[in-house]
Amino acid sequence: MKKYLFFDIECAGVFKTQAKICAFGYCLTDESFHILEKEDLLINPQGHFHLTDRKGEQGIVLPYKYEDFKNYPTFPKRAEKIRALLHDTDTIVLGHAVMNDVKYLNLETKRFSLPSFRFSFADTQFIYMNRIGDFSRQWGLGTIAQELGVEFTPHRAVDDAYATMKIAEAMCKEENLSLEGLFQKYGITLGKIENYEVTQNTSLAQERYKRAREQAKERRERKRAEFHVFADKEKRKRAKEGKLKNKTVCFSHPLELQTELAKDLLVRVFASAGRITFRAEECDVYVCFEDESGQRLQSSQARGARIFTPQSLVAYLEE
């Protein structure tokens, strides 16, 4: 009988070469998502709790009593149970954003000189992204759970594992497919860990998305290069006197991609004795679309540059 194992890991601290696992929560079900086992394996991380978000800044709070963890078994003592769950050949292993958890297991086995784990795994976040056709961002467990009406306690490993299971169940019910059916429909290839090497889930749709992004990037680079070449040639015609004399002008990246508009504006800048720079932090005048934001705009504002839209720049130069 095929089984599904949904798991989640919490750590006392995650560093570049170390992940101090403090909880391995799992929910084992049959193919109909009936729960066979559900447990929170708490682990002595043998270290202090140092909890941060993905940016390494804001601390998260785990719903456990930290002082109790010194009384739990260490990872090497829990490893046999965890390995038995993950290595069962009749079980499909799943997690949400599971690459993180698999990497934590990898780091802990290295930390304690234990044999590498060896199993294949699927990612419910990745399945969801394939279903909605959006690979542009990471979708949190809470976001998807709320959409699908799944309630749980965030960061309690066993509850995260249970929520992951309910999300998988909801996706299967919505499409009237098994998990294997979802893999097949979306061309999903499972990730794998073996010999301390980890490969991630892939899919046909994700590969198309990556190719499209690369092609779009190449088009942007070609357009920007075209504009830069034009600017290099056109600057030789720069007037000696005009409203922008001794002023350096920078265009935003989105504006540079509007090649004809950017060229027209640049001709006007040079006709007004302005200079061009491609570094926002060096400009006296920054030209961008009205709804833009981002680091380049902030850099120009920090320098005290005047901010114009294309329309307001034309109006200013024609005054």
C-alpha positions in Angstrom: 0.0 0.0 0.0 1.4 3.4 -1.0 1.7 5.9 1.8 2.4 9.7 2.0 4.8 11.2 4.6 4.4 14.9 5.1 7.2 16.4 7.3 8.4 19.7 8.6 11.5 20.7 10.5 12.2 23.5 13.0 15.7 24.6 14.0 17.1 26.3 17.0 19.4 28.2 14.6 20.4 28.0 10.9 23.9 29.0 9.8 25.8 28.5 6.5 27.3 25.2 7.6 25.0 24.2 10.4 21.3 23.7 11.1 20.5 22.8 14.7 17.3 20.8 14.3 15.0 20.9 17.3 11.8 19.4 15.9 10.9 16.9 13.2 7.1 16.9 12.8 5.4 14.4 10.5 2.1 13.2 9.4 1.9 9.8 7.8 -1.2 8.9 5.7 -2.6 6.4 3.3 -3.4 7.3 -0.3 -6.8 8.6 0.8 -5.1 11.0 3.3 -6.3 9.0 6.3 -3.8 9.7 9.1 -1.8 6.6 10.2 0.7 8.4 12.4 1.2 11.9 13.5 4.0 13.0 15.9 6.3 15.8 16.9 9.8 14.4 17.4 11.5 17.0 19.7 15.3 17.1 19.6 18.0 18.6 21.8 19.7 20.9 19.4 22.8 21.0 21.6 23.1 24.7 21.2 21.4 28.0 21.9 18.2 29.2 20.1 19.0 31.9 17.6 15.9 32.4 15.5 15.7 34.8 12.5 13.6 35.2 9.4 14.9 34.5 5.9 16.7 37.8 5.8 18.5 37.0 9.1 16.8 39.8 10.9 13.4 39.6 12.6 13.3 36.8 15.1 10.5 34.2 14.9 9.0 32.5 18.0 8.5 28.8 18.1 5.5 27.5 20.1 7.6 25.4 22.4 9.3 25.9 25.8 12.9 26.3 24.9 14.2 25.3 28.3 12.6 21.8 27.8 14.7 20.9 24.8 17.8 19.9 26.8 15.7 17.0 28.1 15.0 15.5 24.6 17.1 13.1 22.6 19.8 14.5 20.4 19.7 14.3 16.6 21.9 11.1 16.4 19.5 9.4 18.7 16.4 10.5 16.7 18.1 9.8 13.3 17.2 6.1 13.1 13.5 6.9 13.5 13.6 9.7 11.0 15.6 7.6 8.5 13.1 4.8 8.8 10.2 7.2 8.0 12.0 8.9 5.0 13.6 5.8 3.5 10.4 3.6 3.4 10.2 2.6 -0.3 6.4 2.5 -0.1 6.2 6.1 1.0 6.1 9.3 -1.0 7.8 12.1 1.0 6.5 15.6 0.8 7.1 19.0 2.5 6.3 22.6 2.0 9.3 24.5 0.6 10.9 21.2 1.4 14.4 22.0 -0.1 15.1 23.9 3.1 14.2 21.0 5.3 16.2 18.5 3.2 19.2 20.8 3.5 18.8 20.9 7.3 18.9 17.1 7.4 22.0 17.2 5.2 23.8 19.7 7.5 22.9 17.7 10.6 24.2 14.4 9.2 27.4 16.1 8.4 27.6 17.8 11.8 27.4 14.4 13.5 29.3 12.4 10.9 26.2 10.3 10.1 25.5 8.6 6.8 23.7 10.6 4.2 19.9 10.4 3.8 18.7 8.9 0.6 15.2 9.5 -0.6 13.1 11.3 -3.2 10.7 14.1 -2.2 8.0 16.4 -3.6 7.2 20.0 -2.6 3.6 21.1 -2.1 4.6 24.7 -2.6 6.1 23.7 -6.0 2.9 21.8 -6.9 0.8 24.8 -6.0 3.0 27.1 -8.2 2.6 24.7 -11.1 -1.2 24.7 -10.6 -1.5 28.5 -10.7 1.3 28.9 -13.3 3.2 31.5 -11.2 6.9 30.9 -10.4 7.7 34.5 -9.7 7.5 34.3 -5.9 7.6 31.9 -3.0 4.1 31.0 -1.6 4.1 30.6 2.2 2.4 27.7 3.9 0.1 30.2 5.7 -0.9 32.0 2.5 -1.9 28.7 0.8 -3.5 27.3 3.9 -5.7 30.4 4.3 -6.8 30.2 0.6 -7.7 26.5 1.0 -9.3 26.9 4.4 -6.7 25.0 6.4 -6.2 26.0 10.0 -2.9 25.3 11.9 -0.4 26.7 14.4 2.6 28.1 12.5 6.1 26.8 13.4 4.9 23.8 15.4 6.5 21.2 13.2 3.8 18.6 13.5 1.1 21.2 12.7 3.0 22.5 9.7 3.3 18.9 8.5 -0.5 18.4 9.0 -1.2 21.7 7.2 1.0 20.5 4.3 -1.0 17.3 4.2 -4.3 19.2 4.1 -3.0 21.4 1.3 -2.0 18.4 -0.7 -5.4 16.8 -0.1 -7.2 19.9 -1.1 -5.3 20.2 -4.4 -5.9 16.6 -5.2 -9.7 16.9 -4.4 -10.0 20.1 -6.6 -8.5 18.3 -9.6 -9.9 14.9 -8.8 -6.4 13.4 -9.0 -4.0 11.5 -6.8 -0.7 13.1 -5.9 1.0 10.9 -8.6 -1.7 12.2 -11.0 -0.7 15.8 -10.2 3.0 15.0 -10.8 2.1 13.5 -14.1 -0.3 16.3 -15.2 2.3 19.1 -14.5 5.3 17.1 -15.6 6.9 17.3 -12.1 10.1 15.4 -11.4 10.8 14.7 -7.7 13.8 16.1 -5.9 16.4 13.8 -4.4 19.0 13.5 -1.7 21.8 11.0 -1.9 25.5 11.0 -1.0 24.9 14.4 0.6 23.9 15.9 -2.8 20.5 17.5 -3.1 18.6 18.1 -6.3 15.3 20.0 -6.4 11.9 19.4 -7.9 11.6 20.4 -11.6 8.7 20.7 -14.0 8.0 21.4 -17.6 6.2 24.6 -16.8 9.0 25.8 -14.6 11.6 25.2 -17.4 9.4 27.2 -19.8 9.2 30.0 -17.2 13.0 30.0 -16.8 13.5 30.1 -20.6 11.0 32.9 -21.0 12.7 34.9 -18.2 16.1 34.4 -19.8 14.8 35.5 -23.2 13.2 38.6 -21.6 16.4 39.4 -19.9 18.3 39.1 -23.2 15.8 41.4 -24.9 16.2 44.0 -22.1 20.0 43.8 -22.3 19.9 44.3 -26.1 17.5 47.3 -25.7 19.7 48.9 -23.0 22.8 48.3 -25.0 21.2 49.9 -28.0 20.3 53.0 -25.9 23.8 53.2 -24.5 25.4 53.1 -27.9 22.9 55.8 -29.1 23.8 57.9 -26.1 27.6 57.5 -26.8 27.1 58.8 -30.4 24.6 61.5 -29.6 26.5 63.1 -26.8 28.9 64.5 -29.4 26.1 66.9 -30.4 25.6 68.2 -26.9 24.9 72.0 -26.8 27.2 74.2 -24.9 24.4 76.3 -23.3 21.0 75.4 -22.1 18.8 74.7 -19.1 20.7 71.6 -18.1 24.2 73.0 -18.3 26.5 71.4 -15.7 23.7 69.0 -14.9 24.0 65.2 -15.2 20.9 63.3 -16.1 20.1 59.6 -15.5 17.2 57.6 -16.9 15.5 54.7 -15.0 16.0 51.2 -16.4 12.3 50.9 -17.4 12.6 54.1 -19.3 15.7 53.0 -21.1 13.7 50.0 -22.3 11.2 52.3 -24.0 13.9 52.9 -26.6 12.2 55.5 -28.9 10.9 57.6 -26.0 14.3 57.4 -24.2 16.1 58.4 -27.4 13.8 61.4 -27.9 14.3 62.5 -24.3 18.1 62.1 -24.6 18.2 64.3 -27.7 16.3 67.0 -25.7 18.7 66.6 -22.8 21.8 67.1 -25.0 20.1 70.0 -26.8 19.8 71.6 -23.3 23.5 71.1 -22.6 22.9 68.2 -20.1 25.2 65.3 -19.6 24.2 61.6 -19.4 25.1 59.1 -16.7 24.0 55.5 -16.1 24.7 55.6 -12.4 21.8 57.0 -10.4 23.9 57.9 -7.4 25.8 60.4 -9.6 23.0 62.3 -11.2 21.5 65.7 -10.7 18.3 64.9 -12.6 16.6 61.5 -12.5 13.9 60.7 -15.1 11.5 57.8 -14.4 7.8 56.8 -14.8 5.4 58.0 -12.2 4.7 54.7 -10.6 8.3 53.6 -10.2 10.2 52.8 -7.0 13.4 51.0 -6.1 17.0 51.4 -5.2 18.0 53.6 -8.2 15.3 56.1 -7.4 16.2 56.1 -3.7 19.9 56.7 -4.6 19.1 59.7 -6.8 16.8 61.1 -4.1 19.5 60.6 -1.4 21.8 62.7 -3.6 19.2 65.4 -3.8 18.5 65.0 -7.5 15.4 66.5 -9.1 12.9 63.8 -10.1 11.0 64.1 -13.4 8.6 62.0 -15.4 9.2 62.0 -19.1 6.3 64.4 -19.6 7.4 66.8 -16.9 10.9 66.8 -18.2 9.7 67.8 -21.7 7.5 70.5 -20.2 10.4 71.8 -18.1 12.8 72.0 -21.1 10.1 73.7 -23.2 9.3 76.4 -20.6 
